[in-house]
């Protein structure tokens, strides 16, 4: 195994999970600071129309980012199971295939978004006051697609091999660059939203390039020579069959969030800006649970590959406990802290009022996500990504979206109605996850059919 990789199939489950998950949580928190920094600085120098523009443009870009993350997650599960099964050759071929495929995907999506940016912004009812800001932010950030895909592929591969610390250091450096450039471009050079977008792209480029240099210097199994960028179709089928359900799931979730943005846009620029701000708070609040769930998935993948079912179940249970312990204080402090958080972006009293009203209801979701993310983490790590995908799609599109429409357009609950739809959807998804886990069907092997006991 490469020197930065770690074996997650032996030793204390609790210690291994905490040691693996903590850098993952921290890197996820830091990575979310990209748009936070953009919105805080834009809010200070431009106002709520700028915040609305960054939020809307960022939402569309985030859908593209999730394409990369989803396929990388699928690749990470496949690589993790091969690592657990001590099949180095298959792991190496999967890495080559994943990197090459994602570069082609990045190029295709960049071209597609250039052609459809106006259509998408009009489709989601972007407020007229913030339309140009949203278009500026979107048209520039999509230029960074290759860096988004590249970094997520490489960091995902490292996590699949047991290394979550290196991505933390790389994303921390990128975040520092992003914040510094935000102040320079937006605050000093008066580049408005375009400056925030350029800062984001440059920092993403740093993440990917630094990641490549690190891997080359540490004798990574993929050497980044032009001749090495090739795909093996059997490995691509595994990546796609594992990753596409995750992609569909994430697209469905992000589509539901886009619908929420559309509903908020229809309520006016104040509600649009408020949703953008509190969504960043929600991102922070939910990150520990989501990152721990992803860590459970990566650790389970290695253990499933090695044939350790009991250790996989123990990983899930410990993940739920850790996640709940971290999330409970966040849940308790959300409503008291919300006005101060929102005022960092903008001090408009009405914006603060509707934002707090939204969070009062949405925060109920926080205490359900630890169970949802860890149970689906087990199921996905075992390779049954189609099941977790179905659960998330049903909860997002068949519970969250229609309920939000009803609460906003029929009962007139405004932004509070959008917030209330979230906990109901998560409760539904959690119930489906628990039912599938109890059937025991997740134990059927779908990637590595037979574990290989030899050492890598």
VENPEDA-V773470 format. One record per backbone hydrogen bond with DSSP energy under -0.5 kcal/mol. CO is the residue of the C=O (numbers start at 1). NH is the residue of the N-H. If there is no record, write none. Layout:
CO;NH, CO;NH
//
This chain:
2;5, 6;8, 12;16, 13;17, 14;18, 15;19, 16;20, 17;21, 18;22, 19;23, 20;24, 21;25, 22;26, 23;27, 24;28, 25;29, 26;30, 27;31, 28;32, 29;33, 30;33, 31;34, 32;36, 33;37, 34;38, 35;39, 36;40, 37;41, 38;42, 39;43, 40;44, 41;45, 42;46, 42;47, 47;51, 48;52, 49;53, 50;54, 51;55, 52;56, 53;57, 54;58, 55;59, 56;60, 57;61, 58;62, 59;63, 60;64, 61;65, 62;66, 63;67, 64;67, 64;68, 65;69, 66;70, 67;71, 68;72, 69;73, 70;74, 71;75, 72;76, 73;77, 74;78, 75;79, 76;80, 77;81, 78;82, 79;83, 80;84, 81;85, 82;87, 83;86, 86;88, 87;91, 88;92, 89;93, 90;94, 91;95, 92;96, 93;97, 94;98, 95;99, 96;100, 97;101, 98;102, 99;103, 100;104, 101;105, 102;106, 103;107, 104;108, 105;109, 106;110, 107;111, 108;112, 109;113, 110;114, 111;115, 112;116, 113;117, 116;120, 117;121, 118;122, 119;123, 120;124, 121;126, 122;125, 127;130, 127;131, 128;131, 130;134, 131;135, 132;136, 133;137, 134;138, 135;139, 136;140, 137;141, 138;142, 140;143, 141;144, 142;145, 144;148, 145;149, 146;150, 147;151, 148;152, 149;153, 150;154, 151;155, 152;156, 153;157, 154;158, 155;159, 156;160, 157;161, 158;163, 159;162, 161;6, 162;164, 164;168, 165;169, 166;170, 167;171, 168;172, 169;173, 170;174, 171;175, 172;176, 173;177, 174;178, 175;179, 176;180, 177;181, 178;182, 179;183, 180;184, 181;185, 182;186, 182;187, 183;188, 184;188, 184;189, 185;191, 191;194, 191;195, 192;195, 192;196, 193;197, 194;198, 195;199, 196;200, 197;201, 198;202, 199;203, 200;204, 201;205, 202;206, 203;207, 204;208, 205;209, 206;210, 207;211, 208;212, 209;213, 210;214, 211;215, 212;216, 213;217, 214;218, 215;220, 216;219, 221;223, 225;228, 225;229, 226;229, 228;230, 231;233, 232;236, 233;237, 234;238, 235;239, 236;240, 237;241, 238;242, 239;243, 240;244, 242;246, 243;247, 244;248, 245;249, 246;250, 247;251, 248;252, 249;253, 250;254, 251;255, 252;256, 253;257, 254;258, 255;259, 256;260, 257;261, 258;262, 259;263, 260;264, 261;265, 262;266, 263;267, 264;267, 265;268, 268;272, 269;273, 270;274, 271;275, 272;276, 273;277, 274;278, 275;279, 276;280, 277;280, 277;281, 278;282, 279;283, 280;284, 281;285, 282;286, 283;287, 284;288, 286;290, 287;291, 288;292, 289;293, 290;294, 291;295, 292;296, 293;297, 294;298, 295;299, 296;300, 297;301, 298;302, 299;303, 300;304, 301;305, 302;306, 303;307, 303;308, 304;307, 307;309, 308;312, 309;313, 310;314, 311;315, 312;316, 313;317, 314;318, 315;319, 316;320, 317;321, 318;322, 319;323, 320;324, 321;325, 322;326, 323;327, 324;328, 325;329, 326;330, 327;331, 328;332, 329;333, 330;334, 331;334, 333;337, 334;338, 335;339, 337;340, 337;341, 338;342, 339;343, 340;344, 341;344, 341;345, 342;345, 342;346, 348;352, 349;353, 350;354, 351;355, 352;356, 353;357, 354;358, 355;359, 356;360, 357;361, 358;361, 358;362, 359;363, 361;364, 362;365, 363;366, 364;367, 365;368, 365;369, 366;370, 368;371, 368;372, 369;373, 370;374, 371;375, 372;376, 373;377, 374;378, 375;379, 376;380, 377;381, 378;382, 379;384, 380;383, 382;446, 383;385, 384;387, 384;388, 385;389, 386;390, 387;391, 388;392, 389;393, 390;394, 391;395, 392;396, 393;397, 393;398, 394;398, 395;400, 396;401, 399;403, 400;404, 401;405, 402;406, 403;407, 404;408, 405;409, 405;410, 406;410, 406;411, 407;413, 413;416, 414;417, 414;418, 415;419, 416;420, 417;421, 418;422, 419;422, 419;423, 420;424, 421;425, 422;426, 423;427, 424;428, 425;429, 426;430, 427;431, 428;432, 429;433, 430;434, 431;435, 432;436, 433;437, 434;438, 435;439, 436;440, 436;441, 437;440, 440;443, 441;444, 447;449, 451;453
//
